[in-house]
């Protein structure tokens, strides 16, 4: 579950951040996120999870993975709403 979610977060966050950081972060006096913190939260997890998946994954049955992702998405959506 972590790999697709972290990938999605990275793919959504960085284009928006590069286009206009004020769309994601409040004005500078409120919050100042350092580059190392930003990379640690929004880039490195996805890169490390992909590295782990490519080199160390034993393989998960895709039908089980789809149901797990669907279940997690539904639970998360209901929790958010």
Secondary structure by P-SEA (a helix, b strand, c coil): caaaaaaaaaaacaaaaaacccccccccccccccaaaaaacccaaaaaaaaaaacccccccaaaaaaaaaaaaaaaaaaac
